[in-house]
Amino acid sequence: MIEETIGDLPSAQTETVKTMSLLREAPRLYDTKPWTAHLYLTDQCNLDCHYCNEYDNSVPHPNTEDLKKYLDKIRELGCLRIGFQGGEPLMHPDVVELVRHAKQLGFLKVSMSTNAFLLTKPMLAELADAGLDSLQISVDRMTPIEATRKSLKTVRHKLAWFEDSPIKLVVAGVLFHDSVDQAGEVIDECLKEGVRVHCRVIHDDLVNDRKLRLYPAVDGMRRMLDYQEDLKRRGEKIHTSWRLLQYQKDMLAGKPTEWSCVAGYKYFFVSAQGQFWLCSQVRTDKHILDITPEDLVSYNHPKDCQDGCGVYCTVDMSLAVNDPIGYVGGEAKGMVRDGLIQLRRKATQLTERAAVGG
């Protein structure tokens, strides 16, 4: 996502790396090539979260060589970033090999989304050696319930594994009626561990026609968005852009957002069978191997389904591409403020240590 490029400001060295990455990726804000793609490594999942429509355990894992061909094509089209997902990507037996292949193709960032139930410490080391840059662990609540077993209680001990790992960790949750009561505690506990975190409003897909519909606007959702905004303003590691926070708040308030969706153009998805999808919910019968640059450009227009869209990775990139100067400028102000906050914290810590030592 675009906020992964902007990011927070933990150190001068990290900031230098992020600045270099941003400079290398900046042309994608203005040219006609795609920026990011997501590839489903499998349709299978070891969980069955009630709100999810992105798994099918009746479908076998795709052939590894086919997935490599899809990766080759995605890179050939010009994508700088690739995200692996499912289903549960860690269920694919060759997940490490696929990460290594993606890195060898020259993707600037290789990421993965997982529920982390199957993650082991040796596997994390293998993924790091293969070149995985970031891992997003989905956590909805502190404790598991029937609707979602993705709880911090279940995977909390694994967060410490990332302290000595080059893989950047993000904890991501969704806000819906069964999670909103514990979302604040999840955020607080992750921040205590020094882990980047966010919780976003989920869509209601009960009609099952793949059009995203929000659950009724719950006051708790608004409070959680306000809470994350306040934490981010104080320099905490809330892993989301200012624009995306405001987008969700406007959406809950019924306020329209002026934007044009870039799904299928700058950001697209590829199924485990190789189908080209504009996003996780808008799907086509086209195969990725048949997609041309001209096909991608043809999707550079507003979409009928974009109002109230909850595919936030696509929304965030669309907001950035629609208004690069405004988006980057807004995030840069936040970065400067975060940097000053952290400098003040360090100065206070040094003063306190000096007082104790004296």
C-alpha positions in Angstrom: 0.0 0.0 0.0 1.0 3.6 -0.5 1.3 4.3 3.2 3.9 1.5 3.4 6.1 3.7 1.2 5.4 6.8 3.3 5.5 5.0 6.6 6.5 6.2 10.0 9.8 7.7 11.1 11.6 5.4 13.5 15.2 6.4 12.7 17.3 8.4 10.4 18.7 5.3 8.7 15.3 3.8 8.1 14.1 7.2 6.9 16.9 7.3 4.3 15.9 3.9 3.0 12.3 4.9 2.8 13.2 8.1 1.0 15.2 6.2 -1.6 12.4 3.7 -2.0 9.9 6.6 -2.5 12.1 8.2 -5.1 12.4 4.9 -7.1 8.6 4.5 -6.9 7.6 8.1 -7.5 7.3 7.7 -11.3 4.3 5.4 -10.7 2.3 8.4 -9.4 2.5 9.9 -12.9 3.3 7.3 -15.6 0.9 4.7 -17.1 2.5 1.6 -15.6 1.0 -0.5 -12.7 2.4 0.0 -9.3 1.2 -3.0 -7.2 -0.4 -6.4 -7.7 -1.7 -9.0 -5.3 -1.4 -12.7 -6.1 -3.4 -15.4 -4.4 -1.1 -18.3 -3.7 -4.1 -20.5 -2.8 -7.8 -20.4 -2.3 -7.6 -22.6 0.8 -7.6 -21.3 4.3 -7.3 -22.9 7.7 -9.9 -20.5 9.2 -13.4 -19.5 8.3 -14.0 -15.9 9.4 -17.7 -15.1 9.0 -17.0 -11.8 7.1 -14.6 -13.3 4.5 -15.5 -14.3 1.0 -12.0 -15.0 -0.2 -11.4 -18.7 0.5 -12.6 -22.0 -1.0 -11.2 -25.2 0.6 -12.6 -27.3 -2.3 -10.0 -25.9 -4.7 -6.5 -27.5 -4.7 -3.3 -25.4 -4.5 -2.2 -24.0 -7.8 0.9 -25.4 -9.5 4.0 -23.6 -8.4 5.3 -23.2 -11.9 2.1 -21.6 -13.0 2.3 -19.1 -10.1 5.9 -18.3 -11.2 4.6 -17.6 -14.7 2.0 -15.2 -13.2 4.8 -13.5 -11.3 6.9 -13.1 -14.4 4.0 -11.5 -16.2 3.1 -9.2 -13.4 6.7 -7.9 -13.2 6.9 -7.7 -17.0 3.9 -5.3 -16.9 5.8 -3.0 -14.7 4.6 -3.7 -11.1 7.1 -2.6 -8.5 5.4 -4.4 -5.6 3.8 -7.8 -5.1 1.7 -8.9 -2.3 1.0 -12.6 -1.6 -2.4 -13.6 -0.1 -5.2 -16.2 -0.1 -6.9 -18.0 1.4 -4.0 -18.5 3.7 -0.7 -18.1 1.7 1.3 -20.1 4.2 -0.7 -23.2 3.3 1.0 -23.4 -0.1 3.9 -25.9 0.2 6.2 -23.7 -1.9 5.5 -20.4 -0.3 9.2 -19.7 0.4 10.3 -20.6 -3.1 7.7 -18.2 -4.5 8.9 -15.4 -2.3 12.4 -16.0 -3.5 11.3 -16.1 -7.1 9.5 -12.8 -6.7 12.6 -11.1 -5.2 14.8 -12.4 -7.9 12.5 -10.8 -10.5 13.3 -7.4 -9.0 10.2 -6.5 -7.2 11.1 -3.6 -4.9 8.8 -4.9 -2.2 7.5 -8.4 -1.5 4.8 -8.6 1.2 2.4 -11.2 2.5 -0.9 -11.2 4.5 -1.5 -14.1 6.9 -3.4 -15.1 10.0 -0.1 -16.4 11.3 -1.6 -19.6 12.8 0.8 -21.7 10.6 3.8 -19.4 11.1 6.8 -20.9 12.9 10.1 -19.3 13.9 12.1 -21.5 11.4 9.6 -20.6 8.6 10.0 -16.9 9.4 13.7 -17.3 9.1 13.3 -19.0 5.7 11.0 -16.3 4.5 13.5 -13.6 5.5 16.3 -15.5 3.7 14.1 -15.6 0.6 13.7 -11.9 0.7 10.2 -11.2 2.2 10.1 -7.5 3.1 7.0 -7.3 5.2 4.4 -9.5 6.8 0.9 -8.4 7.7 -0.8 -10.5 10.4 -4.6 -10.2 10.6 -5.8 -9.8 14.2 -9.4 -8.8 14.9 -9.8 -9.2 18.7 -8.0 -9.9 21.9 -9.8 -13.3 22.3 -11.3 -15.6 19.6 -15.0 -16.1 19.0 -17.0 -18.1 16.5 -17.1 -15.2 14.0 -13.3 -14.7 14.0 -10.6 -16.8 15.6 -8.0 -14.2 14.6 -7.1 -13.0 18.1 -4.0 -11.4 19.6 -4.1 -14.0 22.4 -3.4 -16.7 19.8 -0.4 -15.1 18.0 1.0 -12.6 20.5 4.1 -14.7 21.4 5.0 -14.6 17.7 5.4 -10.8 17.6 8.7 -11.1 19.5 10.1 -13.2 16.7 10.3 -10.1 14.5 12.6 -8.2 16.8 15.7 -9.8 15.2 14.1 -10.3 11.8 14.6 -8.0 8.7 10.9 -8.6 7.9 8.7 -5.6 8.9 5.6 -6.6 10.8 2.2 -5.0 10.6 -0.8 -6.1 12.6 -4.1 -5.4 10.8 -7.6 -5.8 12.1 -11.1 -5.1 10.8 -13.9 -3.1 12.6 -17.2 -4.9 12.6 -19.9 -5.6 15.2 -18.0 -8.5 16.7 -14.6 -6.8 16.9 -15.1 -3.2 17.6 -15.4 -3.7 21.4 -11.8 -5.1 21.6 -10.1 -3.2 18.8 -8.8 -0.5 21.1 -7.1 -3.0 23.3 -5.6 -4.8 20.3 -4.1 -1.5 19.1 -2.8 -0.6 22.6 -1.1 -3.9 23.1 0.5 -3.9 19.7 1.9 -0.4 20.3 3.3 -1.6 23.7 5.2 -4.2 21.7 6.4 -1.6 19.3 4.4 -3.1 16.4 2.7 -1.1 13.7 -1.0 -1.6 13.7 -4.3 -0.5 12.2 -8.0 -1.4 12.3 -10.3 -0.6 9.4 -14.0 -0.6 8.8 -15.2 -3.9 7.2 -17.8 -4.2 4.5 -21.0 -6.3 4.7 -21.1 -8.9 2.0 -24.2 -10.8 3.1 -25.9 -10.3 -0.3 -22.9 -12.2 -1.8 -22.8 -10.3 -5.1 -19.3 -9.0 -4.3 -20.5 -5.4 -4.0 -19.2 -3.9 -0.7 -21.8 -2.7 1.7 -20.9 -1.3 5.1 -22.5 -2.5 8.2 -24.7 0.1 9.8 -22.6 3.0 10.9 -21.7 2.1 14.5 -20.6 4.7 16.9 -17.9 2.4 18.1 -16.4 2.4 14.6 -16.2 6.1 14.5 -14.6 6.2 18.0 -12.0 3.7 16.9 -11.1 5.8 13.8 -10.9 8.9 16.0 -8.7 7.0 18.4 -6.3 5.9 15.7 -6.2 9.4 14.3 -5.3 10.8 17.8 -2.6 8.1 18.3 -1.1 8.8 14.9 -1.1 12.5 15.6 0.9 11.8 18.7 3.5 9.9 16.7 2.4 6.3 17.5 2.8 3.6 14.9 -0.6 3.6 13.4 -0.1 2.1 10.0 -2.4 4.0 7.7 -2.5 7.2 5.8 -4.2 10.4 6.9 -6.3 10.4 3.7 -7.5 6.9 4.3 -8.5 7.6 7.9 -10.6 10.6 6.7 -12.1 8.5 3.9 -13.4 6.0 6.4 -14.8 8.7 8.6 -16.5 10.4 5.7 -17.9 7.1 4.6 -19.4 6.3 8.0 -20.9 9.9 8.0 -22.4 9.4 4.5 -20.2 12.1 3.0 -19.1 11.6 -0.6 -15.4 11.4 -1.4 -14.2 12.8 -4.8 -11.9 10.2 -6.2 -11.4 8.0 -9.2 -10.7 4.3 -8.7 -7.4 3.0 -10.2 -8.2 -0.7 -9.7 -7.1 -2.7 -12.7 -4.7 0.1 -13.7 -2.2 1.0 -11.0 -3.4 -1.8 -8.6 -4.8 -5.2 -9.6 -5.3 -8.7 -8.3 -4.5 -12.1 -9.8 -6.4 -15.2 -8.6 -4.7 -18.6 -7.8 -6.0 -19.8 -11.2 -4.5 -16.8 -13.0 -7.6 -14.7 -13.5 -7.1 -11.0 -13.8 -9.2 -9.1 -11.2 -9.5 -5.4 -10.8 -9.6 -5.9 -7.0 -10.6 -8.6 -4.6 -14.3 -8.1 -5.2 -14.5 -7.0 -8.9 -13.4 -10.0 -11.1 -13.0 -10.7 -14.8 -12.7 -13.8 -16.9 -9.5 -12.5 -18.4 -6.2 -14.4 -17.8 -3.2 -12.5 -16.5 -1.0 -14.0 -19.2 -3.2 -12.3 -21.8 -3.2 -8.9 -20.2 -1.5 -6.0 -22.1 -0.4 -2.6 -20.9 -3.3 -1.2 -23.0 -5.7 -3.3 -21.1 -4.5 -1.9 -17.8 -4.8 1.7 -19.1 -8.3 1.1 -20.2 -9.3 0.7 -16.5 -8.1 4.2 -15.6 -11.6 5.6 -14.9 -14.1 5.9 -12.1 -16.0 2.7 -11.3 -19.7 2.2 -10.6 -18.8 0.3 -7.4 -16.4 2.8 -5.9 -18.8 4.6 -3.6 -18.4 3.1 -0.2 -15.6 0.9 -1.3 -13.9 -1.1 1.4 -10.9 -2.5 -0.6 -8.7 0.0 1.2 -5.4 -0.9 -0.5 -7.0 0.2 -3.8 -8.7 3.2 -2.3 -5.5 4.4 -0.7 -3.5 4.1 -3.9 -6.3 5.8 -5.8 -6.2 8.8 -3.5 -2.5 9.0 -3.9 -2.6 8.8 -7.8 -5.5 11.2 -8.0 -3.7 13.9 -6.1 0.0 13.1 -5.7 1.1 16.5 -4.4 -1.7 16.8 -1.9 -1.4 13.2 -0.7 2.4 13.1 -0.3 2.4 16.6 1.2 -0.1 15.6 3.8 1.8 12.5 4.8 5.1 14.4 4.8 3.7 16.9 7.4 2.8 13.9 9.5 6.3 12.5 9.2 7.9 15.7 10.2 5.6 16.0 13.2 6.3 12.4 14.2 10.0 13.0 13.9 9.9 16.0 16.2 7.8 14.0 18.7 10.3 11.2 18.8 13.2 13.7 19.1 11.5 15.3 22.1 10.9 11.8 23.6 14.6 11.0 23.2 15.6 14.3 24.7 13.4 13.7 27.7 14.8 10.2 28.1 18.4 11.5 28.0 17.5 14.3 30.5 16.0 11.8 32.9 19.0 9.4 32.6 21.3 12.3 33.2 19.3 13.3 36.3 19.5 9.8 37.7 23.2 9.5 36.9 23.9 12.9 38.6 
